[in-house]
Amino acid sequence: MVLAHIDGSMNKTDKSTVLKNIEKRVNTVTPVTVDACVVDGMFLVRSLSNLLAAFGGVARVILEKLCVCALKRCTLFVTHT
């Protein structure tokens, strides 16, 4: 899969197309246990209706949601788009 054209300009491809090509090349086995979790932070924030006005309250609600799962590691990604 090409990421750029010969002139250096970016080759724009839908994310779903890229994912389908990656999935074809990877052999996966269903895990027995879940050790890690990656969370889309903006999706999580927007899906919560009981957020408090102060940052500490927002952080507490998010941490409560994430700590329910007994995981060794949880990574929260929040991007501004």
BAFI-3210 file (N, C-alpha, C; in Angstrom, 3 decimals, decimal comma, padded with zeros to 6 digits):
// residues 81
n [1|2|3|4|5|6|7|8|9|10|11|12|13|14|15|16|17|18|19|20|21|22|23|24|25|26|27|28|29|30|31|32|33|34|35|36|37|38|39|40|41|42|43|44|45|46|47|48|49|50|51|52|53|54|55|56|57|58|59|60|61|62|63|64|65|66|67|68|69|70|71|72|73|74|75|76|77|78|79|80|81]
n.u [000,834|000,641|001,793|002,386|002,507|004,663|005,560|005,649|003,336|000,585|-001,023|-004,303|-006,434|-009,398|-009,975|-011,228|-010,606|-007,834|-007,755|-009,048|-007,153|-004,991|-006,119|-006,357|-003,743|-002,986|-002,902|-005,069|-005,727|-008,256|-008,090|-007,594|-007,665|-008,053|-005,630|-005,018|-006,298|-007,523|-008,810|-010,993|-010,906|-012,406|-014,766|-015,660|-016,002|-017,988|-020,053|-020,875|-023,279|-023,422|-021,489|-019,497|-019,053|-016,457|-012,975|-011,792|-014,007|-014,866|-012,625|-012,732|-015,142|-014,490|-012,275|-013,556|-015,195|-013,242|-011,829|-013,440|-013,006|-010,827|-007,868|-004,461|-003,346|-004,487|-005,021|-005,766|-006,811|-007,078|-007,998|-008,025|-010,286]
n.v [-001,170|002,145|005,128|007,659|009,673|009,668|012,288|013,182|014,042|013,329|010,166|009,759|007,692|005,987|005,269|002,844|001,261|001,004|-000,369|-002,778|-003,878|-004,246|-006,082|-008,325|-009,189|-009,991|-012,545|-013,500|-014,453|-015,173|-013,635|-015,085|-013,757|-010,273|-007,890|-005,266|-002,037|000,292|003,474|005,699|008,829|011,245|010,216|008,866|011,027|012,528|010,714|010,570|011,667|012,688|014,604|016,776|020,317|021,224|020,517|018,541|017,035|015,996|014,443|012,606|011,204|010,028|008,421|006,697|005,267|003,983|002,465|000,385|-001,930|-004,663|-004,273|-004,596|-002,497|000,613|002,777|006,058|007,982|011,258|013,550|016,691|017,629]
n.w [000,000|-000,891|000,560|-000,357|-003,363|-006,301|-006,607|-004,040|-002,821|-000,612|-000,634|-000,484|001,247|002,182|005,634|006,205|003,999|004,263|006,726|006,034|004,267|006,009|007,805|006,149|005,997|008,503|010,885|013,346|016,737|018,976|022,106|025,368|027,788|028,618|028,650|028,193|027,255|024,918|024,723|023,109|023,944|023,418|022,370|024,634|026,482|025,166|025,216|027,798|030,112|032,628|033,390|035,391|036,005|036,677|036,010|037,622|038,418|035,964|035,289|037,412|036,885|034,408|035,162|036,970|035,199|033,635|035,507|036,231|034,813|035,264|034,431|033,311|032,019|030,736|028,133|027,413|024,807|023,777|021,455|019,790|017,465]
ca.u [000,000|001,470|001,370|002,589|002,738|006,063|005,901|005,690|002,017|000,019|-002,051|-005,411|-007,241|-010,324|-009,474|-011,797|-009,842|-006,547|-007,995|-009,337|-005,884|-004,215|-006,767|-006,058|-002,355|-002,731|-003,606|-005,361|-006,297|-009,042|-007,390|-008,291|-007,866|-007,764|-004,633|-004,876|-007,471|-007,304|-010,110|-011,125|-011,321|-013,462|-016,008|-016,079|-016,487|-019,256|-021,100|-021,266|-024,250|-023,367|-020,226|-019,533|-018,497|-015,036|-012,123|-011,627|-015,206|-014,831|-011,578|-013,204|-016,141|-013,778|-011,506|-014,501|-015,603|-012,115|-011,341|-014,365|-012,355|-009,595|-006,862|-003,098|-003,037|-005,535|-004,524|-006,853|-006,390|-008,007|-007,479|-008,914|-010,533]
ca.v [000,000|003,333|006,249|008,921|009,611|009,869|013,694|013,470|014,365|012,210|009,335|009,729|006,483|005,852|004,445|001,498|000,537|000,675|-001,396|-004,050|-004,407|-004,707|-007,290|-009,436|-009,602|-010,355|-013,697|-013,207|-015,482|-014,538|-013,754|-015,715|-012,667|-008,936|-007,271|-003,846|-001,417|001,615|004,153|006,977|009,734|012,175|009,448|008,631|012,292|012,907|009,741|010,705|012,744|013,153|015,289|017,952|021,497|021,378|019,497|017,442|016,210|015,289|013,428|011,571|010,391|009,226|007,391|005,701|004,419|003,179|001,573|-000,733|-003,109|-005,070|-004,386|-004,241|-001,197|001,250|003,999|006,945|008,944|012,368|014,470|017,803|017,686]
ca.w [000,000|-001,052|001,396|-001,068|-004,803|-006,675|-006,414|-002,604|-002,275|000,124|-001,246|000,472|001,171|003,299|006,733|006,114|002,986|004,875|007,738|005,350|003,761|007,167|008,328|005,250|006,183|009,895|011,436|014,745|017,595|020,026|023,380|026,487|028,743|028,112|029,523|027,890|026,649|024,342|024,741|022,418|025,014|023,030|022,294|026,011|027,050|024,517|025,526|029,204|030,325|034,016|033,636|036,240|035,342|036,960|035,403|038,573|038,358|034,683|035,418|038,326|036,183|033,410|035,866|037,498|034,078|033,187|036,560|036,421|034,219|035,946|033,385|033,686|031,410|029,964|027,525|027,017|023,805|023,575|020,458|019,463|016,021]
c.u [000,885|000,915|001,507|002,802|004,211|006,497|005,920|004,355|001,399|-001,061|-003,174|-006,293|-008,171|-009,731|-009,992|-011,052|-008,499|-006,730|-008,268|-008,057|-005,012|-004,800|-006,492|-004,681|-002,056|-003,564|-003,838|-005,958|-007,048|-008,350|-008,263|-008,602|-007,528|-006,834|-004,535|-006,121|-007,061|-008,673|-010,017|-011,732|-012,435|-014,791|-016,550|-016,671|-017,848|-020,391|-021,588|-022,216|-024,151|-022,050|-020,434|-018,818|-016,993|-014,232|-011,941|-012,813|-015,258|-013,813|-012,040|-014,197|-015,458|-012,991|-012,405|-014,933|-014,479|-011,667|-012,280|-013,747|-011,064|-008,529|-005,484|-002,748|-004,246|-004,980|-005,705|-006,294|-007,467|-007,348|-008,513|-009,062|-011,690]
c.v [001,242|004,479|007,590|008,657|009,889|011,321|014,110|013,824|013,114|011,492|009,181|008,515|006,458|004,937|003,015|000,655|000,096|-000,457|-002,751|-004,685|-004,930|-006,010|-008,508|-010,027|-010,131|-011,570|-013,434|-014,425|-014,754|-014,724|-014,406|-014,670|-011,342|-008,257|-005,769|-003,341|-000,052|002,260|005,461|007,955|010,682|011,456|009,216|009,896|012,659|011,945|009,838|011,882|013,346|013,842|016,529|019,099|021,634|020,236|018,298|016,494|015,380|014,158|012,281|010,634|009,484|008,106|006,315|004,740|003,469|002,154|000,403|-002,027|-003,401|-005,335|-004,047|-002,859|-000,686|002,569|004,799|007,961|010,001|013,314|015,547|017,845|018,593]
c.w [000,000|-000,213|000,672|-002,556|-005,076|-006,484|-004,944|-002,000|-001,648|-000,686|-000,222|000,211|002,371|004,360|006,642|005,091|003,546|005,878|007,095|004,821|004,887|007,697|007,454|005,539|007,583|010,281|012,920|015,437|018,701|021,368|024,448|027,552|028,071|029,109|029,322|027,179|026,103|024,195|023,959|023,419|024,639|022,868|023,698|026,625|026,466|024,829|026,964|029,373|031,720|034,343|034,496|035,542|035,538|036,356|036,325|038,555|037,076|034,770|036,310|037,638|035,157|034,079|036,453|036,390|033,668|034,224|036,846|035,897|034,978|034,891|033,942|033,155|030,637|029,441|027,012|026,033|023,660|022,590|020,186|017,940|015,722]
res [m|v|l|a|h|i|d|g|s|m|n|k|t|d|k|s|t|v|l|k|n|i|e|k|r|v|n|t|v|t|p|v|t|v|d|a|c|v|v|d|g|m|f|l|v|r|s|l|s|n|l|l|a|a|f|g|g|v|a|r|v|i|l|e|k|l|c|v|c|a|l|k|r|c|t|l|f|v|t|h|t]
***
